[in-house]
Amino acid sequence: MISALFYITGIVVVLACMGAFYSYFRRYRRIRKTETTPIGEVRTGCFEIKGRIVALEGALSSPVSGTPCVFYDVAIVAGRRSRWFSKGQSMIQDKSHHPFIIEDETGAAVIDLKGAEYALNLDRKRRVARAKSTDPSVNAVLDHYNLSNKIGDTSREGVMLYETFLEEGDELYVLGYVNRFEGDRPVFTSGDCSLLISDKSEKKLIYHTILYTSLYLLLFLLIVFLVVIYYLMDKHPG
């Protein structure tokens, strides 16, 4: 029974690592083989552009910091934490955006975020030791999501607030598919090639993609190695 459970777990982890490795490797190949195109020269197909964010319908306010933005992603995680590890329970994953365009010196492009992949910098990370913080703004966030009474009020329990947002004027990297135009503006969607949105520089984006590709490959090889060793020991216990 234990052997069967070990093999099943190993196979599941191996498949998950393979999927993650393939996803990051495919992203790396797409970024490297696609040259940056001025927005004014974009036609139908897969293109890479860079430009500044311009809001079309005002701005949102991020629930955590109140920062005016066109996109935010807020995660609230609760659980026991120590110096060496954490065991968190995801309580809230909240994303929202307002329509915006990307502009460069040659034109503007519309970004349809449906189905997009994000590689964004984490703007804020904050730990709250108890359900009720001494910071009124944190309490307001917990109350906003109706979490104040759902979080243990002990010294070993905590809440982590993660906040990512995109502000008007931010430089954005976009890699996606164009198959239609709104006037003279190309519309980037997740079509024949997936839509990638990032506020990192292209050099930093490539570095992180290579890093995660390598980590998942190493983890895949390690799990396969452990499964093989366990199999040999199970078949030849002496």
C-alpha positions, 0 to 999 in steps of 0.5 A: 500500500505504501509502495503504491502510494509512493509511486502514485505520488511520484508520478503526479509530481513528475507530471506536474514538473514536466508541465511546468518545465514545458510551460516555462521552456515554451515561454523562453523560446517565444521571448527569444525568437520574437523581436520587439516591434514598434506598435505602429508596425504591428500587423496580424500575427504574434508580436512583441511590444513595449510601451507605457500604460494609458488608462481608458476609464479612470483608475481602480484602487488596490484594496490593500494600499489604495494605490490608483492602478489599472490592474491589481492582484491581491492574495491573502494567505493565512497559516502557521509560519516559522523561520524555515517554512510556512504552511499557508492556506489561501483565503483570498485571490482577488484580481481586477482591471480597467481597460487600458492601452499601451502606447509608444512613439509610433502608436497605441495597442489595446490589450485584452487581458482574458486568458493572459499569463502574468509575470509581474513584480510583487509590489508589496508583501506584509505579514500581520501577526494577528487577526486584528492588527494595530494598523487600521489600513490592514484591519480595513482590508481584512474587513473588506474581505470578511476575514477578521473573524476567520483568522486565528488570533494566536502568536503562531498564526499570521496573515500574509498580504501580497499585492501586485498592481499596474499603474498608469505610466508603467512600462509594460512588456506584451507578447501576444496575438493580433487578429483584429484592430479597433480603428488603427489600434491592434488588439492583443489577445490570447490566440495562436500564441498565449498572451504574456504581460510583464512589468519586468525588463526583457532581460530580467524576464528572460533570466527568471524564465531560464531560472524557473525552467532549470529549477523544474527540470532539476526537480523533475530529474531528482524525483525520477532518480528517487523513484528509481532508487526506491523501486530498486530497493523495493525489488531488491531489499537485500 
